[in-house]
Amino acid sequence: MISNLDYVTLQQLWWIICSLVGAIFLFLTFVQGGQTLLWQVAKNDLESSLVVNSLGRKWELPFTTLVLFGGALFASFPKFYSTSFGGAYWVWILILFTFIIQAVSYEYRKKPGNVWGAKTYEAFMFINGSVGVLLIGAAVGTFYTGSAFSLNVMNNVSWQYVLGDVNLRGLEAAFSLFNLSLGLFLVFNSRVLGALYLLNNIDLSSFEEFESRLRKAVKTNFICSLPFLLYVVVAILLRKGFGVDEHGVVSMVSFKYFFNLLAMPHLLLLLLAGIGLVVWGVQLGAVKGSNKGIWPAGLGTVCVGLCVLCLPAFNGTAFYPSSFDLQSSLTIYNASSTEYTLRVMTYVALFVPVLVSYIAYLWKQMDSKKLSTEEALDHEAY
């Protein structure tokens, strides 16, 4: 079956696969969101230990998925990888740095001889959950706003955005209102997911006030996310996009992403279904008193993320546009690996369902029993 796929289909398939990995990562940022909630919902050491150890069960998942996302892009779209990760390296280095200090925090927060104190490492967790997620959103936003780079005939990238005498190397992405709004939406959405996850994962039978604060956090952060979501959606529908004609010439097209949604109604369905699922999850957690809200909200986040990542890549659109030199813009067709590489990778990808099933089994085993006070206070706890 794979041998019958043509080169164009393989290119499209691998962008969808990479986008799915990225969308799953956005769901897994419930870890980062929960970290930013620590000082807000936990009012004593016991509650702090419950939050940290609940998130500690899953903290490796978003880190690993982010690395997998980068690895998949490197293998399937190396031109994009070298342009973005090479040219805009400051923004990616800062993102990776926030994840490094997160890993250190879980390892050393309660380690004997910790001279910095637990609060220092909790501050590192907050930085990872706020700055890290914000910059990821800003980086994704450049799929719509473009980046200031140019490529020469040897495909060497030159970054053109200079502030004063300093080449910001991608940090300028955070100066765009659209990129910043997308980043802030992801921050608040991760906080919603974090609160919903903690409600689901911790035994709250004897922590009524703690549970009440978590449910309030779900509602408050969802309300805070709405203005940014509304702005991002309206801006996508109304802004000019980077269209590519049959000869590969890039030009600005009015309402490009709106027309993309009309041309690809399945993406519109994903967007609407995703938003509806997130609202349902919030209602379960904040209104209905249920502990199951993380699942519809998580699935909804994956749907919205998949739409956001696929919308600027198909229907004759440059997914990584250059705002400095339009003809340097990257599409899934001029940025991908060879047909042979993509075909081999597709055979390897057949084993992904086995891996996903194994992860799901481990998740179920780990969460078969809710986190108790005794486990949070264990001497080997985070």
ABEGO torsion letter per residue (X at the ends): XAAABBAAAAAAAAAAAAAAAAAAAAAAAAAAAAAAAAAAABABAAAAAAAAAAAAAAAAAAAAAAAAAAAAAAAABAAAAAAAAAAAAAAAAAAAAAAAAAAAAAAAAABBGBAAEAAAAAAAAAAAAAAAAAAAAAAAAAAAAEBBBBBBAAGBBBBABBBEABBAGGAAAAABAAAAAAAAAAAAAAAAAAAAAAAAABBAAABAAAAAAAAAAAAAAAAAAAAAAAAAAAAAAABBBBBBBAAGBBBBBBGAAAAAAAABAAAAAAAAAAAAAAAAAAAAAAAAGBAAAAAAAAAAAAAAAAAAAAAAABGGBBABBBAABAAABBBAAAABBBAAAAAAAAAAAAAAAAAAAAAAAAAAAAAABBBBAAAAABAABX
